[in-house]
Amino acid sequence: MDKLNKYLNIAKKDLFYLCRSITGEGVRKTFKVMKKHFPKLRIKRIKSGTKVFDWKIPPEWHVRKAYVMDKFGKKIIDFDKNNLHLINYSTPQDREVNKKNLLLKLHYDLKNRDAIPYKTSYYVRDWGFCITKKQRNEINSKYKDLDKFKIKIDSKLDKNGYLNYAELFLPGRSKQEILISTYICHPSMANNELSGPIISMSLINFFKKQKLDKGLRFIFVPETIGSVCYLQKNINYLKKYVVAGLQLTCVGDERQYSCLLTKYQDQLIDRIIVKTYKKLNLKFKKYNFLERGSDERQYNSPHIDLPIASIFRSKYGTYPEYHTSKDDFKVVTLKGLKGSFKVAKKIIITLQNSIIPISNNKCEPQLSSKKNLSKLIKKNKVVNSRNILNFLQYCDGKNDLELIAKNINLKLSDTKKIFKTCKNYNLIKI
């Protein structure tokens, strides 16, 4: 847990105030910090304009400064004071506007007068500023309708830029893998942004010292477009080797535990998540897949269908500080992170210990052609042809031995005997 506290402090000191977006220097600076602690972290890039499934990587966004200045030369809104003040991906501006037109470009939170909301405009060319409701009211009351304001946004949309993501792989004895995904694209927010990377880094530190049965693949991607990119490049490999995975986000508060399971809630990872919460005696809320909102959307989409579910403390969009300047390290605590780390670690250990066989045959194998096996099954009450064929029907990479035993109405001990036989005769792989 000392390492967890270490990564929490790194997030507070080195990562929180970086102006991250789905592209740009903020992401690269974040990876630079992480790479100091994890030299094996591989940072990759994909060029702006690249087609990825139905999406296109946008131009790389850069911003140096942004402010609104009143007629007295005072900066009444300043990006340098809080990078949430600027709508993410705002286009360059150098103009004067009157109060009426200024107010049209100011966004605020109706519910929390002291919070700066977080807004983006990734795929629609636009600009604007975000302020507290209190600030908005002050501007409206203090200045006259004809007063002029200087708008300065020193930004750039570079068509020759890149989108960056990063991954780190811990190999296991088998080719099967567990995928751990988190996003790295939000500025100055703790729970919705940095809690996932903190837990991921802590898991890397823990499992890199272990002998693993299954490989652990950690990815850090800009939300949505980053996971789309990663899937475009790696989907065939992922579908072949990934047996389960977790999406980590909003895992740093102390309020509750929750999860969002896969599309049909029928995957191994779904059962293990629920089982883990119950074993740890934790009350939790289970969300319907229709309430999805992060990268589980991409991982469970048609023709992708990876067995990846999400775990949270308070789910995104459900806590009052979400997507505002109030999502800080008063929301994210060491205690909250410790709870999430314990859950994620337990889930991964359970997956590591799970035997997930995959049939080596397309269609049903002809058992009678395998002479030695044929002799064996004639004499054995448990390892008979019917039980073997039933066993193989569920060797599709979605079930562990425990679930297969349940599906074929056999004791786990008897299912293990069938497993050993199938393995010896090269009917399955793990």
C-alpha positions as CSV (number, residue, x, y, z in Angstrom):
1,M,0.0,0.0,0.0
2,D,3.0,2.3,0.3
3,K,3.3,2.3,-3.4
4,L,-0.4,3.3,-3.8
5,N,0.3,6.3,-1.6
6,K,3.4,7.0,-3.7
7,Y,1.3,7.0,-7.0
8,L,-1.3,9.1,-5.3
9,N,1.3,11.8,-4.5
10,I,2.7,11.6,-8.0
11,A,-0.8,12.3,-9.3
12,K,-1.3,15.2,-7.0
13,K,2.1,16.8,-7.6
14,D,3.0,16.0,-11.2
15,L,-0.2,15.0,-13.1
16,F,-3.2,16.8,-11.8
17,Y,-2.6,20.3,-13.3
18,L,-1.5,19.1,-16.7
19,C,-3.8,20.2,-19.5
20,R,-4.7,16.8,-21.0
21,S,-6.9,16.3,-23.9
22,I,-7.5,13.4,-26.4
23,T,-4.3,14.6,-28.1
24,G,-1.4,16.9,-27.4
25,E,1.5,17.6,-25.0
26,G,-0.5,17.1,-21.8
27,V,-0.9,13.4,-22.6
28,R,2.8,13.0,-23.6
29,K,3.9,14.8,-20.4
30,T,1.7,12.4,-18.4
31,F,3.3,9.4,-20.1
32,K,6.8,10.9,-19.5
33,V,6.1,11.1,-15.8
34,M,4.8,7.5,-15.7
35,K,7.7,6.1,-17.7
36,K,10.1,7.4,-15.0
37,H,8.5,4.8,-12.7
38,F,7.7,2.2,-15.3
39,P,10.6,2.1,-17.9
40,K,8.8,-0.7,-19.8
41,L,5.9,1.5,-20.6
42,R,5.6,1.7,-24.4
43,I,4.3,5.0,-25.8
44,K,2.8,4.8,-29.3
45,R,1.3,7.3,-31.7
46,I,-1.2,7.4,-34.6
47,K,-1.3,10.3,-37.0
48,S,-4.1,12.8,-37.1
49,G,-6.5,12.2,-39.9
50,T,-6.1,8.4,-39.7
51,K,-9.4,6.5,-40.2
52,V,-10.1,4.1,-37.4
53,F,-13.3,2.2,-37.9
54,D,-16.1,4.8,-38.3
55,W,-13.9,7.5,-36.6
56,K,-11.1,9.8,-37.7
57,I,-8.3,10.9,-35.4
58,P,-8.7,14.7,-35.0
59,P,-6.0,17.3,-35.4
60,E,-3.6,17.5,-32.5
61,W,-4.7,20.3,-30.1
62,H,-2.2,22.7,-28.6
63,V,-3.0,25.7,-26.3
64,R,-0.5,28.2,-24.9
65,K,-2.8,30.7,-23.2
66,A,-6.4,31.8,-23.2
67,Y,-8.2,34.6,-21.4
68,V,-11.0,37.2,-21.4
69,M,-9.9,40.7,-20.6
70,D,-12.1,43.6,-19.6
71,K,-11.9,47.2,-20.8
72,F,-9.6,48.0,-17.8
73,G,-7.0,45.4,-18.9
74,K,-8.0,42.9,-16.2
75,K,-8.1,39.2,-17.1
76,I,-11.5,38.2,-15.6
77,I,-11.2,34.6,-16.9
78,D,-7.7,33.0,-17.3
79,F,-6.7,29.6,-18.5
80,D,-3.4,29.9,-16.5
81,K,-5.4,30.0,-13.2
82,N,-7.4,26.9,-14.1
83,N,-7.2,24.9,-17.3
84,L,-10.9,23.9,-17.0
85,H,-11.7,27.6,-17.8
86,L,-11.2,26.9,-21.5
87,I,-13.5,24.5,-23.5
88,N,-11.2,21.7,-24.5
89,Y,-10.3,21.9,-28.2
90,S,-11.3,25.5,-28.5
91,T,-10.3,27.1,-31.8
92,P,-7.9,30.1,-32.0
93,Q,-9.5,33.5,-31.3
94,D,-8.3,37.1,-31.2
95,R,-11.3,39.4,-31.1
96,E,-13.4,41.8,-29.2
97,V,-17.0,41.1,-28.2
98,N,-19.7,42.9,-26.2
99,K,-21.2,41.6,-23.0
100,K,-24.2,40.0,-24.7
101,N,-22.0,37.9,-27.0
102,L,-19.5,37.1,-24.3
103,L,-22.3,35.7,-22.1
104,L,-23.3,33.4,-24.9
105,K,-19.9,31.8,-24.8
106,L,-19.7,31.3,-21.1
107,H,-20.7,27.9,-19.6
108,Y,-21.5,27.2,-16.0
109,D,-22.9,24.6,-13.6
110,L,-26.6,25.4,-12.8
111,K,-26.5,23.2,-9.6
112,N,-23.2,24.3,-8.1
113,R,-22.4,28.0,-8.1
114,D,-18.8,27.5,-7.1
115,A,-17.8,24.8,-9.6
116,I,-16.2,25.3,-13.0
117,P,-17.7,22.7,-15.4
118,Y,-15.6,20.7,-17.8
119,K,-16.7,21.0,-21.5
120,T,-15.2,19.8,-24.8
121,S,-15.6,20.4,-28.5
122,Y,-13.4,17.7,-30.0
123,Y,-15.3,17.1,-33.3
124,V,-17.1,20.4,-33.8
125,R,-15.1,23.5,-34.3
126,D,-16.1,25.9,-31.6
127,W,-14.7,27.9,-28.7
128,G,-15.8,29.1,-25.3
129,F,-15.0,29.5,-21.6
130,C,-16.2,27.7,-18.5
131,I,-16.7,29.6,-15.2
132,T,-18.6,29.3,-12.0
133,K,-22.2,30.5,-11.8
134,K,-21.0,33.0,-9.2
135,Q,-18.5,34.4,-11.8
136,R,-21.1,34.6,-14.5
137,N,-23.5,36.5,-12.2
138,E,-20.7,38.9,-11.3
139,I,-19.8,39.6,-14.9
140,N,-23.5,40.2,-15.8
141,S,-24.0,42.6,-12.9
142,K,-20.7,44.5,-13.0
143,Y,-20.4,45.3,-16.7
144,K,-22.6,47.3,-19.0
145,D,-24.2,45.8,-22.2
146,L,-21.9,47.8,-24.5
147,D,-18.7,47.1,-22.6
148,K,-16.1,45.4,-24.8
149,F,-14.0,42.3,-23.9
150,K,-10.9,41.1,-25.5
151,I,-11.0,37.3,-26.3
152,K,-7.6,35.7,-26.7
153,I,-7.2,31.9,-27.3
154,D,-3.7,31.1,-28.4
155,S,-4.4,27.5,-29.6
156,K,-3.6,25.4,-32.7
157,L,-5.2,22.4,-34.4
158,D,-2.4,20.6,-36.1
159,K,-3.4,18.3,-39.0
160,N,0.1,16.8,-38.9
161,G,-0.1,15.9,-35.2
162,Y,-0.7,12.6,-33.4
163,L,-2.8,10.8,-30.9
164,N,-0.7,9.0,-28.2
165,Y,-1.5,6.0,-26.1
166,A,0.6,3.7,-23.9
167,E,0.7,0.1,-22.9
168,L,2.7,-2.2,-20.6
169,F,2.6,-6.0,-20.8
170,L,3.5,-8.4,-18.0
171,P,3.9,-11.9,-19.6
172,G,2.4,-15.0,-18.2
173,R,3.0,-18.7,-18.7
174,S,0.2,-19.1,-21.1
175,K,-0.8,-17.0,-24.1
176,Q,-4.1,-16.0,-22.5
177,E,-4.3,-12.4,-21.4
178,I,-6.2,-10.1,-19.0
179,L,-6.7,-6.5,-20.3
180,I,-6.7,-3.6,-17.9
181,S,-7.8,-0.3,-19.5
182,T,-8.0,3.2,-18.2
183,Y,-8.2,6.6,-19.8
184,I,-5.8,9.5,-19.7
185,C,-7.3,12.6,-21.3
186,H,-9.0,14.9,-18.8
187,P,-7.4,18.0,-17.2
188,S,-7.5,18.9,-13.5
189,M,-9.9,16.2,-12.3
190,A,-9.0,13.5,-9.8
191,N,-11.7,10.8,-9.6
192,N,-12.8,10.9,-13.2
193,E,-9.3,11.1,-14.5
194,L,-6.4,10.1,-12.3
195,S,-7.9,7.4,-10.0
196,G,-7.9,4.9,-12.8
197,P,-4.2,5.4,-13.7
198,I,-3.3,5.4,-10.0
199,I,-4.9,2.0,-9.5
200,S,-3.4,0.7,-12.8
201,M,0.1,1.8,-11.7
202,S,-0.4,0.1,-8.3
203,L,-1.5,-3.1,-10.0
204,I,1.5,-3.1,-12.3
205,N,3.8,-2.6,-9.3
206,F,2.1,-5.5,-7.5
207,F,1.9,-8.0,-10.3
208,K,5.3,-7.4,-11.9
209,K,6.7,-9.2,-8.9
210,Q,4.4,-12.3,-9.3
211,K,4.6,-15.4,-11.4
212,L,1.7,-15.0,-13.7
213,D,-0.3,-17.7,-15.4
214,K,-2.0,-15.3,-17.8
215,G,-0.4,-12.2,-19.2
216,L,-1.5,-8.8,-17.9
217,R,-1.8,-6.0,-20.5
218,F,-2.3,-2.5,-19.2
219,I,-3.4,0.2,-21.6
220,F,-3.7,4.0,-21.1
221,V,-5.7,5.6,-23.8
222,P,-7.6,8.8,-24.5
223,E,-11.3,7.9,-23.8
224,T,-13.4,6.7,-26.7
225,I,-11.1,7.7,-29.6
226,G,-8.1,6.1,-27.9
227,S,-9.9,2.7,-27.3
228,V,-11.2,2.8,-30.9
229,C,-7.7,3.3,-32.2
230,Y,-6.3,0.5,-30.0
231,L,-9.0,-1.9,-31.1
232,Q,-8.5,-1.0,-34.8
233,K,-4.8,-1.9,-34.5
234,N,-5.2,-5.0,-32.2
235,I,-8.7,-6.5,-32.4
236,N,-7.7,-9.8,-34.1
237,Y,-5.0,-10.4,-31.4
238,L,-7.3,-9.3,-28.6
239,K,-10.1,-11.6,-29.7
240,K,-7.7,-14.5,-29.8
241,Y,-6.0,-14.1,-26.5
242,V,-8.0,-11.8,-24.1
243,V,-10.1,-14.0,-21.7
244,A,-11.3,-11.1,-19.5
245,G,-10.6,-7.5,-18.7
246,L,-11.4,-4.5,-16.6
247,Q,-12.1,-0.9,-17.4
248,L,-11.0,1.3,-14.5
249,T,-12.4,4.8,-13.9
250,C,-13.8,6.8,-10.9
251,V,-12.3,4.4,-8.4
252,G,-11.0,6.9,-5.9
253,D,-13.8,8.1,-3.6
254,E,-15.2,6.5,-0.4
255,R,-18.9,6.6,-1.1
256,Q,-19.8,3.3,-2.6
257,Y,-18.7,0.4,-4.8
258,S,-20.3,-0.3,-8.1
259,C,-19.9,-2.0,-11.4
260,L,-21.1,-2.1,-15.0
261,L,-21.1,-5.6,-16.4
262,T,-20.8,-6.8,-20.0
263,K,-23.6,-6.4,-22.5
264,Y,-25.4,-9.7,-21.6
265,Q,-24.0,-10.1,-18.1
266,D,-23.0,-13.6,-18.9
267,Q,-19.2,-13.5,-19.1
268,L,-16.7,-15.0,-16.7
269,I,-15.6,-11.5,-15.7
270,D,-19.2,-10.6,-14.7
271,R,-19.4,-13.6,-12.4
272,I,-16.0,-13.0,-10.8
273,I,-16.7,-9.2,-10.2
274,V,-20.0,-10.0,-8.4
275,K,-18.3,-12.9,-6.5
276,T,-15.4,-10.7,-5.4
277,Y,-17.7,-8.0,-4.0
278,K,-19.6,-10.6,-2.0
279,K,-16.5,-12.4,-0.8
280,L,-15.1,-9.1,0.5
281,N,-18.4,-8.4,2.2
282,L,-18.9,-5.1,0.2
283,K,-22.2,-3.6,-0.6
284,F,-22.3,-2.6,-4.3
285,K,-24.5,-1.3,-7.0
286,K,-24.8,-3.1,-10.3
287,Y,-25.5,-0.9,-13.3
288,N,-27.3,-2.0,-16.5
289,F,-25.3,-1.9,-19.7
290,L,-27.7,0.7,-21.0
291,E,-26.2,3.0,-18.5
292,R,-22.7,2.7,-20.0
293,G,-20.6,5.8,-20.8
294,S,-16.9,5.0,-20.9
295,D,-14.7,2.7,-22.9
296,E,-16.8,-0.4,-22.0
297,R,-18.9,1.0,-24.9
298,Q,-16.2,0.1,-27.4
299,Y,-15.0,-3.1,-25.9
300,N,-18.5,-4.6,-25.9
301,S,-19.7,-3.2,-29.3
302,P,-20.8,-5.5,-32.2
303,H,-18.0,-7.4,-33.9
304,I,-15.6,-6.5,-31.0
305,D,-17.4,-8.3,-28.1
306,L,-14.5,-8.5,-25.7
307,P,-15.3,-9.8,-22.2
308,I,-14.5,-6.5,-20.4
309,A,-16.5,-4.9,-17.6
310,S,-16.1,-1.8,-15.5
311,I,-15.6,-1.3,-11.8
312,F,-16.1,2.0,-10.0
313,R,-16.5,3.5,-6.6
314,S,-19.1,6.1,-7.5
315,K,-19.9,5.6,-11.2
316,Y,-19.2,8.5,-13.5
317,G,-22.1,11.0,-13.8
318,T,-23.6,9.9,-10.4
319,Y,-21.6,12.1,-7.9
320,P,-22.0,15.8,-7.6
321,E,-18.4,16.8,-8.4
322,Y,-18.3,14.9,-11.7
323,H,-16.9,16.9,-14.6
324,T,-16.3,20.0,-12.5
325,S,-13.4,21.6,-10.7
326,K,-14.8,20.1,-7.5
327,D,-13.5,16.7,-8.6
328,D,-10.3,17.1,-6.7
329,F,-8.3,15.2,-4.0
330,K,-11.0,15.9,-1.4
331,V,-13.1,13.5,-3.5
332,V,-10.2,11.0,-4.1
333,T,-8.7,9.7,-0.9
334,L,-6.1,7.1,0.0
335,K,-8.8,5.1,1.8
336,G,-11.0,5.1,-1.3
337,L,-8.2,4.0,-3.6
338,K,-7.1,1.2,-1.2
339,G,-10.6,-0.2,-1.4
340,S,-10.6,-0.2,-5.2
341,F,-7.1,-1.6,-5.3
342,K,-8.2,-4.5,-3.1
343,V,-11.2,-5.3,-5.3
344,A,-9.2,-5.1,-8.6
345,K,-6.3,-7.1,-7.2
346,K,-8.7,-9.9,-6.0
347,I,-10.5,-10.0,-9.4
348,I,-7.2,-10.4,-11.2
349,I,-5.9,-13.0,-8.8
350,T,-9.1,-15.0,-9.3
351,L,-8.8,-14.7,-13.1
352,Q,-5.1,-15.8,-12.8
353,N,-6.2,-18.9,-10.9
354,S,-9.1,-19.7,-13.2
355,I,-8.5,-22.4,-15.8
356,I,-10.2,-21.3,-19.0
357,P,-9.9,-24.1,-21.6
358,I,-10.4,-23.5,-25.4
359,S,-11.2,-26.3,-27.8
360,N,-8.6,-27.0,-30.5
361,N,-11.3,-28.3,-32.8
362,K,-13.8,-26.6,-35.0
363,C,-17.0,-28.6,-34.8
364,E,-17.2,-31.7,-32.7
365,P,-14.0,-33.9,-32.7
366,Q,-14.2,-37.6,-33.7
367,L,-13.2,-39.3,-30.4
368,S,-13.3,-42.8,-31.9
369,S,-10.3,-41.9,-34.1
370,K,-8.1,-41.4,-31.2
371,K,-7.2,-45.0,-30.3
372,N,-5.8,-44.6,-26.8
373,L,-8.5,-42.2,-25.8
374,S,-11.1,-44.5,-27.2
375,K,-9.9,-47.3,-25.0
376,L,-9.9,-45.0,-21.9
377,I,-13.4,-43.8,-22.3
378,K,-14.9,-47.2,-22.6
379,K,-13.7,-48.2,-19.2
380,N,-14.3,-44.9,-17.3
381,K,-17.7,-43.9,-15.7
382,V,-16.7,-40.2,-15.6
383,V,-14.3,-39.7,-18.5
384,N,-16.7,-41.0,-21.1
385,S,-17.4,-39.8,-24.6
386,R,-20.6,-38.0,-23.6
387,N,-19.0,-36.0,-20.8
388,I,-16.0,-35.2,-22.9
389,L,-18.1,-33.8,-25.7
390,N,-20.3,-31.9,-23.2
391,F,-17.1,-30.5,-21.7
392,L,-15.7,-29.4,-25.1
393,Q,-19.0,-27.6,-26.0
394,Y,-18.2,-25.1,-23.3
395,C,-14.5,-24.7,-24.1
396,D,-15.1,-21.5,-26.0
397,G,-12.8,-19.2,-23.9
398,K,-15.8,-17.8,-21.9
399,N,-16.0,-20.3,-19.1
400,D,-13.7,-21.5,-16.4
401,L,-13.8,-25.1,-15.0
402,E,-16.2,-24.1,-12.2
403,L,-18.8,-22.7,-14.7
404,I,-18.3,-25.6,-17.1
405,A,-18.9,-28.1,-14.3
406,K,-22.2,-26.3,-13.5
407,N,-23.2,-26.3,-17.1
408,I,-22.6,-30.0,-17.7
409,N,-24.0,-31.1,-14.3
410,L,-20.8,-32.6,-12.9
411,K,-18.8,-32.2,-9.8
412,L,-15.8,-29.9,-10.1
413,S,-13.5,-32.7,-9.2
414,D,-14.9,-34.9,-12.1
415,T,-14.7,-31.9,-14.5
416,K,-11.0,-31.5,-13.6
417,K,-10.5,-35.2,-14.6
418,I,-12.0,-34.6,-18.0
419,F,-10.0,-31.4,-18.3
420,K,-6.7,-33.3,-17.7
421,T,-7.7,-36.0,-20.2
422,C,-8.6,-33.4,-22.9
423,K,-5.4,-31.6,-22.3
424,N,-3.3,-34.8,-22.5
425,Y,-4.9,-35.7,-25.9
426,N,-4.5,-32.1,-27.2
427,L,-8.2,-31.5,-27.5
428,I,-7.9,-28.2,-25.7
429,K,-5.5,-25.3,-25.0
430,I,-5.2,-22.9,-22.2
